[in-house]
């Protein structure tokens, strides 16, 4: 089921922190694109630093 984007945008205030943006906006967006929770992660460490979000399609 698609997220209610008007409701999501209304829940995000100008003072919203990054963690809340992940929870309230990024996760529903990723799910609307058809990814499952085991196909993405946040704060993924690489040899060059940390990525905010990583998405990988399961086989």
Secondary structure, DSSP 8 states (H G I E B T S, - for coil): ----HHHHHHH--TT--HHHHIIIIIHHHHHHTT--GGGEEEEEEETTEEEEEEE----
